[in-house]
Amino acid sequence: MTHILPYCEIDGVRTFTDSEIVDIYNRMKANDTVDGVFIDEQIVSADDFLRVMKYGENHLYLVLDDDRIVAFFWLNRFEGKTARLHFGFLDLGRKDKVDIGKQCVEEVLALTDNMNEYVFDMLIGVTPISNKAACKYVQAVGLKKIGVLPFGVYNRFTRKSEAAMIGYLSREVDNESV
């Protein structure tokens, strides 16, 4: 059974150990998927991944299947009731990735606070167009493409900014014309 758990601190104790978080990065490195997920210069090592997820302005969620971490996603760049959404996967086929991605966004968009109000109205995705597989993936999960930002992401490998697809997922679609 797949379930999603936040990486957070509860009464002074983290929900996952530092070693478990570092292991996520190391498994991605072994699967040769690190560079596709972490294209900018913020995360270039397992220690960076731990530091950014533990102390940065990120909310990390781990997806477990039979107590094994199979995927993760994180939210950042919070503004009002929106956040940027990012995915990472470990040892999963495409169909499983899409199903898990849909489950993740549904659960995040259904989160409510102690006043029973939605925490998020919308999630935003900014995906390098050079990563065709990621662009297809986020659209398969439900992200609606709204355009391309000409210099939307910085690529540490080319040392240049490059175009990125921008899209969104929301609980409700506003059909009003601008």
HUJOSUL-V651769 format. One record per pair of residues at least 12 apart in sequence whose ideal C-beta (glycine too) atoms are under 7 Angstrom apart, sorted by the first residue. I is the first residue (numbers start at 1). GAP is how many residues later the second one is. D is the distance in Angstrom with one decimal. If there is no record, write none. Layout:
# HUJOSUL-V651769
<<I/GAP/D> <I/GAP/D>>
This chain:
# HUJOSUL-V651769
<<2/61/6.2> <2/62/7.0> <2/63/4.9> <2/98/6.4> <2/101/6.7> <3/61/5.6> <4/57/5.3> <4/59/5.4> <4/100/6.3> <4/103/5.7> <5/56/6.8> <5/57/5.5> <5/59/6.4> <6/53/6.8> <6/55/5.4> <7/14/6.7> <7/46/6.2> <7/53/4.0> <7/54/6.9> <7/55/6.1> <16/46/6.5> <18/32/5.8> <20/49/7.0> <21/28/6.8> <21/29/5.0> <21/32/6.1> <22/24/4.5> <22/28/5.5> <24/45/6.1> <24/48/6.0> <24/66/6.9> <25/21/4.1> <25/24/4.1> <26/20/5.6> <27/63/5.0> <28/60/6.4> <28/62/6.6> <31/59/6.8> <36/95/5.9> <36/98/6.8> <37/51/4.9> <39/89/5.9> <39/114/6.1> <39/116/5.4> <39/117/6.5> <40/113/6.7> <40/114/5.0> <40/116/5.8> <41/115/4.6> <53/21/6.7> <57/19/5.7> <58/16/4.8> <58/17/7.0> <58/18/4.6> <59/15/6.2> <59/16/4.6> <60/12/6.4> <60/14/4.6> <61/12/5.4> <61/13/6.9> <61/43/7.0> <63/37/5.6> <63/41/6.8> <69/21/6.5> <70/20/5.6> <70/21/6.3> <70/22/5.6> <71/17/6.7> <71/18/4.7> <71/19/6.3> <71/21/6.3> <71/29/5.3> <72/16/5.0> <73/12/6.5> <73/13/6.2> <73/14/4.9> <73/31/5.2> <74/12/5.2> <81/37/6.9> <81/38/6.9> <81/39/5.3> <81/40/4.2> <82/38/6.7> <82/39/6.6> <82/40/4.7> <82/42/6.0> <83/37/6.1> <83/40/6.0> <84/40/5.2> <84/42/6.5> <85/38/4.3> <85/39/6.7> <85/40/5.5> <87/14/6.2> <97/40/6.6> <98/42/4.8> <98/43/6.1> <101/40/3.7> <102/39/5.5> <102/40/6.4> <105/18/6.3> <105/36/6.2> <105/37/6.2> <105/64/5.2> <108/12/6.1> <108/15/6.6> <109/14/7.0> <109/60/6.9> <109/62/4.8> <118/53/6.4> <121/49/6.1> <121/50/6.2> <122/46/5.3> <122/47/6.8> <122/48/4.3> <123/45/6.7> <123/46/4.7> <124/44/5.4> <125/13/5.0> <125/18/4.9> <125/42/4.9> <126/23/6.9> <126/26/5.4> <126/27/6.4> <126/38/4.9> <126/40/5.5> <127/37/5.9> <127/38/4.8> <128/25/5.0> <128/27/6.9> <128/34/5.9> <128/36/5.3> <129/19/6.3> <129/34/4.8> <129/35/6.3> <129/36/5.4> <130/32/6.1> <135/30/5.2> <138/29/6.5> <142/27/5.3> <143/24/4.0> <143/25/6.7> <143/26/5.4> <144/23/5.4> <144/24/5.9> <145/20/5.7> <145/22/4.5> <146/20/5.8> <146/21/5.7> <146/22/6.6> <147/19/5.6> <148/15/5.3> <148/16/6.9> <148/17/5.8> <149/14/6.7> <149/15/5.0> <149/17/5.4> <150/13/5.5> <152/12/2.8> <152/14/6.6>>
